[in-house]
Amino acid sequence: MGLKGVVLMGGQSSRMGQDKSQLLFSHRYNSAEGRITQTKNRQTLAELAHSKLKCYVDDVHFSINKSQAELDLENTIVDEYEEEGPLSGIISALKATQASIVVLGVDMPLVTKQSIKSLIQQRNWDLLTTTFYNNRSNTWEPMLSIWEFETLPCLEAYFDNGGRSIQKFLNQFGNQRVPISNPEEFTNVNTMEDFKTISLS
């Protein structure tokens, strides 16, 4: 396949008050009458993201911060930089895997396997990234995206010059835009209130 999966989970979870990657999430299925007919076994958000990526990549890695080493996860990549945002996690992952990567943020539990499949199907090998784009807000959704290994030199130069905004980086370079069919999939879980709302939906 030529792609590695990376679950980005190295953030500080400061607004959550606890490590969001370890929150337990249940899938619930509704019948045509609107009744809940089945509840799937609960998974942590990290396990959930891993299970979605593994169908489409050679292997899956967890991008973590130093304090998350105690979680005893397999295939971890420790972020080289402390508290520098998701760009540093992507840089660390590209350097560690020496391969192109599919990134999925751990705090987006509503992302579907179909969206991951669609992203890979629309991959443009000649551009730096293949990234979902929200035409309504004119913003990228980089927490589900493909980063070609050849992106690394540009990314490191941008980072070394003080750049931390993924939006600004993506706007500066040529990237494959993938239209979003369901914006709700890209809802981020940043607070416990967010998590409770998504869990009840």
PAZAPA-4460 file (N, C-alpha, C; in steps of 0.05 Angstrom, whole numbers, plus 32768, in hexadecimal, padded with zeros to 4 digits):
% residues 201
    n_x    n_y    n_z   ca_x   ca_y   ca_z    c_x    c_y    c_z   seq   type   mol
   8010   7FE8   8000   8000   8000   8000   8011   8019   8000     1      M     A
   8029   8018   800C   803B   802F   800D   8032   8044   8020     2      G     A
   8021   803E   8033   8018   8052   8047   8019   8047   8063     3      L     A
   8022   8057   8075   8021   8051   8092   800A   8061   809E     4      K     A
   7FFD   8055   80B2   7FE8   8064   80C1   7FF4   8070   80DA     5      G     A
   7FEB   8088   80E1   7FF5   8096   80F9   7FDD   80A1   8108     6      V     A
   7FD8   8098   8120   7FC4   80A4   8132   7FD2   80BA   8141     7      V     A
   7FCA   80D3   813C   7FD5   80EA   814A   7FC7   80ED   8165     8      L     A
   7FD6   80E8   817B   7FCA   80E9   8195   7FDC   80F6   81AA     9      M     A
   7FF0   8106   81A1   8004   8110   81B3   7FFE   812C   81BF    10      G     A
   7FE6   8135   81BA   7FDE   814F   81C6   7FDC   814E   81E4    11      G     A
   7FDA   8165   81F1   7FDA   8167   820E   7FBE   8162   821A    12      Q     A
   7FA9   8163   820A   7F8E   815E   8213   7F87   8171   822A    13      S     A
   7F91   818A   8229   7F8E   819D   8240   7F71   81A4   8245    14      S     A
   7F61   81A7   822F   7F45   81AE   8233   7F34   8197   823D    15      R     A
   7F3E   817E   8237   7F2F   8166   823F   7F34   8161   825D    16      M     A
   7F4C   8167   8266   7F53   8162   8282   7F5D   8146   8287    17      G     A
   7F5E   8135   8272   7F69   811A   8273   7F71   8112   8257    18      Q     A
   7F80   80FC   8254   7F89   80F4   823A   7F72   80EB   8229    19      D     A
   7F6A   80FA   8215   7F53   80F4   8205   7F55   80DA   81F6    20      K     A
   7F6E   80D2   81F0   7F72   80B9   81E1   7F68   80A1   81EF    21      S     A
   7F65   80A3   820A   7F5D   808C   821A   7F3F   808C   8222    22      Q     A
   7F30   80A0   8218   7F13   80A0   821C   7F06   8089   820E    23      L     A
   7EF3   807D   821B   7EE5   8066   8210   7ECC   806F   8200    24      L     A
   7ECA   8064   81E8   7EB6   806D   81D5   7EA6   8055   81CC    25      F     A
   7E8B   8057   81CB   7E7A   8042   81C2   7E6C   804A   81A8    26      S     A
   7E6B   8037   8195   7E5B   803B   817D   7E3E   8031   8182    27      H     A
   7E2B   8041   8179   7E0F   8039   817C   7E01   8039   8161    28      R     A
   7DF2   8024   815C   7DE5   8021   8142   7DC7   8025   8146    29      Y     A
   7DBB   8035   8134   7D9E   803B   8136   7D8E   802B   8121    30      N     A
   7D77   8021   8129   7D66   8013   8116   7D57   8028   8105    31      S     A
   7D48   801F   80F2   7D38   8031   80E1   7D23   8040   80F2    32      A     A
   7D1B   8034   8108   7D08   8041   811A   7D15   8055   812D    33      E     A
   7D2F   8057   812C   7D3D   8069   813E   7D45   805E   8158    34      G     A
   7D40   8043   815C   7D48   8037   8175   7D64   802D   8174    35      R     A
   7D73   802E   818A   7D8E   8023   818B   7D8B   8005   818C    36      I     A
   7D98   7FF8   8178   7D95   7FDB   8176   7DAE   7FCC   817F    37      T     A
   7DC5   7FDA   817F   7DDE   7FCC   8186   7DF2   7FE0   8190    38      Q     A
   7E01   7FD9   81A5   7E17   7FE9   81AE   7E30   7FD9   81AC    39      T     A
   7E44   7FE3   819D   7E5D   7FD5   8199   7E6E   7FD7   81B1    40      K     A
   7E81   7FC4   81B5   7E93   7FC6   81CB   7EA2   7FE0   81CB    41      N     A
   7EA7   7FEB   81E2   7EB4   8004   81E4   7ED2   8002   81DE    42      R     A
   7EDD   8016   81D1   7EF9   8018   81CB   7F03   8033   81D5    43      Q     A
   7F1D   8035   81DB   7F28   804F   81E0   7F29   805E   81C5    44      T     A
   7F2B   8078   81C6   7F2C   8087   81AD   7F45   807F   819D    45      L     A
   7F5B   8079   81AB   7F73   8070   819D   7F6F   8055   818F    46      A     A
   7F61   8042   819C   7F5B   8028   8190   7F49   802C   8178    47      E     A
   7F35   803D   817B   7F22   8042   8166   7F2F   804D   814D    48      L     A
   7F41   8061   8150   7F4F   806C   8139   7F61   8057   812C    49      A     A
   7F6E   8047   813C   7F80   8032   8132   7F6F   801E   8121    50      H     A
   7F58   8016   812B   7F48   8002   811D   7F3E   800C   8102    51      S     A
   7F3A   8026   8100   7F31   8031   80E6   7F47   8033   80D2    52      K     A
   7F5F   803A   80DB   7F76   803D   80C9   7F81   8022   80BF    53      L     A
   7F81   800E   80D0   7F90   7FF5   80CA   7F86   7FE7   80B1    54      K     A
   7F6D   7FEC   80A9   7F62   7FDF   8091   7F70   7FE9   8077    55      C     A
   7F7D   8000   8078   7F85   800D   805F   7FA3   8013   805E    56      Y     A
   7FB2   800B   8072   7FCF   8012   8072   7FE0   7FF9   8079    57      V     A
   7FFA   7FFC   8075   800C   7FE6   807B   800D   7FE0   8099    58      D     A
   800F   7FF5   80A9   800E   7FF2   80C6   8007   800D   80D2    59      D     A
   8000   800D   80EC   7FF6   8025   80F9   8008   802C   8111    60      V     A
   8010   8045   8113   8020   804F   8129   8010   8063   813A    61      H     A
   8017   8064   8153   800B   8079   8165   8020   808F   8169    62      F     A
   8019   80A7   8162   802A   80BE   8167   8023   80C9   8183    63      S     A
   8036   80C7   8195   8031   80CD   81B1   8044   80E1   81BC    64      I     A
   803D   80ED   81D4   8051   80FD   81E2   805F   80EC   81F7    65      N     A
   8073   80F6   8203   8084   80E6   8215   8074   80DA   822C    66      K     A
   8061   80E9   8237   8051   80DF   824E   803F   80C8   8247    67      S     A
   8039   80C5   822D   8027   80AF   8224   8036   8095   8220    68      Q     A
   8050   8095   8224   8060   807C   8221   8056   8067   8234    69      A     A
   804B   806F   824B   8042   805D   8260   8028   804E   8257    70      E     A
   801C   8056   8242   8004   8049   8238   800A   802D   822C    71      L     A
   8023   8028   8227   802C   800E   821D   801F   8006   8203    72      D     A
   801D   8019   81F0   8012   8013   81D5   8028   8009   81C3    73      L     A
   8020   7FF9   81AF   8033   7FEF   819C   8036   8004   8185    74      E     A
   804E   8003   8178   8053   8014   8161   8050   8032   8168    75      N     A
   805E   803B   817D   805C   8057   8184   8073   8067   8178    76      T     A
   806D   8080   8173   8080   8094   816A   807E   80AB   817D    77      I     A
   8093   80B0   818D   8093   80C6   81A0   8099   80E0   8191    78      V     A
   8087   80F4   8195   808B   810E   8189   80A6   811A   8192    79      D     A
   80B6   8123   817E   80D0   812E   8185   80CF   8148   8193    80      E     A
   80B8   8156   8190   80B6   8171   819B   809F   8172   81AF    81      Y     A
   80A3   817F   81C5   808E   8181   81DA   807B   8198   81D5    82      E     A
   8062   8193   81D5   804D   81A7   81D4   8050   81BA   81BD    83      E     A
   8055   81AF   81A5   8058   81C0   818D   8042   81BB   8179    84      E     A
   802D   81AD   8181   8017   81A9   816F   801A   8191   815C    85      G     A
   8005   818C   814C   8005   8174   813C   801A   8174   8126    86      P     A
   8023   818B   811D   8038   818A   8108   8051   817B   8111    87      L     A
   8058   817F   812A   8070   8171   8134   806B   8153   8135    88      S     A
   8053   814B   813B   804C   812E   813B   804E   8123   811F    89      G     A
   8045   8132   810B   8047   8129   80EF   8064   8127   80E6    90      I     A
   8074   813B   80ED   8091   813A   80E6   809E   8122   80F3    91      I     A
   8099   811D   810D   80A5   8107   811B   809D   80EC   810E    92      S     A
   8083   80EA   8105   8079   80D2   80F9   8086   80CD   80DE    93      A     A
   8089   80E2   80CE   8095   80DF   80B4   80B3   80D6   80B7    94      L     A
   80C0   80E1   80CA   80DD   80DA   80CF   80DF   80BE   80D9    95      K     A
   80CD   80B6   80EA   80CF   809B   80F6   80C7   8085   80E2    96      A     A
   80B3   8089   80D2   80A9   8075   80C0   80B8   8074   80A5    97      T     A
   80C4   808C   809E   80D1   808E   8084   80BE   8086   806D    98      Q     A
   80A5   808E   8070   8091   8086   805D   807B   809B   805D    99      A     A
   806A   809A   8048   8052   80AB   8048   803E   80A1   805C   100      S     A
   802F   80B4   8068   801E   80AC   807F   8001   80B6   807B   101      I     A
   7FEF   80A7   8086   7FD3   80B0   8089   7FCF   80B7   80A6   102      V     A
   7FC9   80D0   80AB   7FC5   80DB   80C6   7FA8   80DB   80CD   103      V     A
   7FA2   80D2   80E6   7F87   80D4   80F1   7F89   80DE   810D   104      L     A
   7F7C   80F4   8113   7F7C   80FF   812E   7F6C   80EE   8141   105      G     A
   7F76   80E8   8158   7F69   80D7   816B   7F4E   80E2   8175   106      V     A
   7F4B   80FD   8173   7F33   810A   817E   7F1D   810E   816A   107      D     A
   7F1D   80FD   8154   7F07   80FF   8140   7EFA   80E3   813D   108      M     A
   7EEB   80DA   8152   7EE0   80BF   8151   7ECA   80BB   813D   109      P     A
   7EBF   80D0   8130   7EA9   80CC   811D   7EB3   80C8   8100   110      L     A
   7ECD   80CA   80FC   7ED8   80C5   80E1   7ED2   80A8   80DA   111      V     A
   7EC9   80A4   80C1   7EC2   8089   80B8   7ED8   807C   80A8   112      T     A
   7ED7   8062   80A6   7EEA   8053   8095   7EE7   805C   8078   113      K     A
   7ECE   8062   8070   7EC9   806A   8055   7ED8   8084   804E   114      Q     A
   7EDA   8096   8061   7EE9   80AF   805C   7F07   80AA   8059   115      S     A
   7F11   8098   8069   7F2D   8090   8067   7F32   8084   804C   116      I     A
   7F21   8072   8043   7F23   8065   8029   7F21   8079   8013   117      K     A
   7F0F   808C   8015   7F0B   80A1   8000   7F24   80B2   7FFE   118      S     A
   7F30   80B9   8015   7F48   80C9   8016   7F5F   80BB   8007   119      L     A
   7F62   80A1   800C   7F78   8092   7FFF   7F73   808F   7FE1   120      I     A
   7F59   808C   7FDA   7F52   8089   7FBD   7F59   80A3   7FAE   121      Q     A
   7F57   80BA   7FBB   7F5C   80D3   7FAE   7F78   80DE   7FB2   122      Q     A
   7F89   80CD   7FBD   7FA5   80D5   7FC2   7FB3   80DE   7FA9   123      R     A
   7FC0   80F5   7FAB   7FD0   80FF   7F94   7FEE   80FD   7F9C   124      N     A
   7FFB   80EA   7F90   8017   80E5   7F98   802A   80FC   7F91   125      W     A
   8022   810D   7F7F   8033   8123   7F75   8032   813B   7F87   126      D     A
   801F   813C   7F99   801C   8154   7FAB   8025   814C   7FC7   127      L     A
   802A   8160   7FD8   8035   815B   7FF3   8021   814C   8005   128      L     A
   8008   8154   8004   7FF4   8146   8014   7FDA   8142   8005   129      T     A
   7FCA   8130   800F   7FAF   812D   8006   7F9E   8131   801F   130      T     A
   7F8D   8146   801E   7F80   814F   8037   7F63   8157   8032   131      T     A
   7F52   814F   8045   7F36   8158   8043   7F34   8176   8046   132      F     A
   7F21   8182   8037   7F1F   819F   8037   7F01   81A6   803A   133      Y     A
   7EFC   81B9   804C   7EE1   81C2   8052   7EDC   81DB   8041   134      N     A
   7ECC   81D8   802C   7EC7   81EF   801A   7EB6   8205   8027   135      N     A
   7EA7   81FE   803B   7E96   8212   8048   7EA7   8225   8059   136      R     A
   7EBA   821A   8068   7ECB   822B   8079   7EE6   8231   806D   137      S     A
   7EEB   8226   8055   7F05   822A   8048   7F1C   8223   805A   138      N     A
   7F1A   820C   8066   7F2F   8202   8078   7F34   81E4   8071   139      T     A
   7F4D   81DC   8076   7F55   81C1   8073   7F4D   81B1   808C   140      W     A
   7F4A   8197   8089   7F45   8185   809F   7F5D   8171   80A0   141      E     A
   7F74   817A   80AA   7F8C   816A   80A8   7F8E   8153   80BB   142      P     A
   7F7B   8150   80CE   7F7C   813A   80E0   7F72   8120   80D4   143      M     A
   7F6B   8121   80BB   7F68   8109   80AA   7F74   8110   808F   144      L     A
   7F8D   8108   808B   7F9C   8111   8073   7FB3   80FE   806D   145      S     A
   7FBD   8100   8055   7FD4   80F1   804C   7FEB   8104   8049   146      I     A
   8002   80FE   8055   801A   810E   8053   802F   80FD   8045   147      W     A
   8037   8105   802C   804B   80F6   801E   8066   80FA   802C   148      E     A
   8077   80E6   802B   8091   80E7   8038   80A2   80FF   802D   149      F     A
   809E   8105   8013   80AC   811B   8007   80A5   8136   8013   150      E     A
   8090   8137   8023   8088   8150   8030   809C   8158   8046   151      T     A
   80AB   8145   8051   80BA   8149   8069   80CE   8161   8067   152      L     A
   80DE   8165   8052   80F0   817C   8052   80E2   8197   8054   153      P     A
   80CB   819A   8045   80BC   81B2   8046   80B0   81B7   8061   154      C     A
   80A6   81A1   806D   8099   81A2   8087   80AE   81AA   809D   155      L     A
   80C5   819E   809B   80DA   81A4   80AF   80E3   81C1   80AC   156      E     A
   80E6   81CA   8094   80EF   81E6   8090   80DA   81FA   809A   157      A     A
   80C1   81F4   8095   80AB   8205   809F   80AB   8205   80BE   158      Y     A
   80AE   81EE   80CA   80AE   81EB   80E7   80C6   81F9   80F3   159      F     A
   80DE   81F5   80E8   80F6   8201   80F2   80F5   8220   80F1   160      D     A
   80E5   822A   80DE   80E2   8247   80DC   80CB   8252   80ED   161      N     A
   80C1   8242   80FF   80AD   824B   8112   8090   8244   810A   162      G     A
   808C   8238   80F3   8071   8231   80EB   8065   821B   80FB   163      G     A
   804D   821F   8105   803F   820A   8114   8022   8205   810A   164      R     A
   8019   8217   80F9   7FFD   8214   80EE   7FFC   8202   80D6   165      S     A
   7FED   81EC   80D9   7FEA   81DA   80C2   7FDA   81E7   80AC   166      I     A
   7FC6   81F8   80B3   7FB7   8206   809F   7FC9   8217   808D   167      Q     A
   7FDB   8226   809A   7FED   8238   808A   7FFF   8227   8079   168      K     A
   800A   8211   8084   801B   8200   8074   800D   81F5   805B   169      F     A
   7FF5   81EB   805F   7FE6   81E0   8049   7FDE   81F5   8034   170      L     A
   7FDA   820D   803D   7FD3   8223   802A   7FEB   822C   801A   171      N     A
   8003   8227   8024   801B   8230   8016   8024   821D   8000   172      Q     A
   801C   8204   8002   8026   81F0   7FEF   800F   81E2   7FE0   173      F     A
   8016   81D5   7FCA   8002   81C7   7FBB   7FF9   81AD   7FC8   174      G     A
   7FDF   81AB   7FCD   7FD4   8193   7FDA   7FBB   818A   7FCD   175      N     A
   7FB6   8170   7FCE   7F9E   8165   7FC2   7F86   816A   7FD5   176      Q     A
   7F72   8177   7FCB   7F5A   817D   7FDB   7F45   8167   7FD7   177      R     A
   7F3C   815C   7FED   7F27   8148   7FED   7F0E   8154   7FF9   178      V     A
   7EF8   8156   7FEB   7EE0   8163   7FF6   7ED4   8152   800C   179      P     A
   7EC8   8160   801F   7EBB   8153   8036   7E9E   814F   8031   180      I     A
   7E94   8137   8034   7E78   8131   8030   7E68   8134   8049   181      S     A
   7E74   812E   8060   7E66   8130   807A   7E79   813E   808E   182      N     A
   7E75   8158   8092   7E87   8167   80A5   7E86   815D   80C1   183      P     A
   7E6F   8150   80C9   7E6D   8147   80E5   7E82   8132   80EC   184      E     A
   7E8C   8124   80D8   7EA1   8110   80DC   7EBA   811D   80E8   185      E     A
   7EBE   8136   80E2   7ED7   8143   80EA   7ED4   8153   8104   186      F     A
   7EBF   814C   8114   7EBB   8159   812E   7ED2   8150   8141   187      T     A
   7EDF   8164   814D   7EF4   815E   8160   7EE9   815C   817D   188      N     A
   7EF4   8149   818C   7EED   8146   81A8   7F03   8154   81B8   189      V     A
   7EFD   816C   81C2   7F11   817B   81D1   7F0A   817D   81EF   190      N     A
   7EF1   817B   81F5   7EE9   817D   8211   7ED7   8165   8218   191      T     A
   7ED3   8161   8232   7EC1   814B   823B   7EA5   814F   8231   192      M     A
   7E9D   8168   822F   7E82   816E   8224   7E80   8166   8207   193      E     A
   7E95   816B   81F7   7E96   8162   81DC   7E93   8144   81DA   194      D     A
   7EA1   8136   81EB   7EA1   8119   81EB   7E86   810E   81F2   195      F     A
   7E79   8119   8206   7E5F   8110   820F   7E4B   8115   81F9   196      K     A
   7E4D   812B   81EB   7E3A   8132   81D5   7E3D   811D   81BE   197      T     A
   7E56   8117   81B7   7E5A   8104   81A1   7E52   80E8   81A9   198      I     A
   7E57   80E1   81C2   7E50   80C6   81CC   7E32   80C1   81CC   199      S     A
   7E22   80D7   81CF   7E05   80D4   81CF   7DF8   80D6   81B4   200      L     A
   7E08   80DE   819F   7DFD   80E3   8185   7DF7   80C8   8176   201      S     A
***
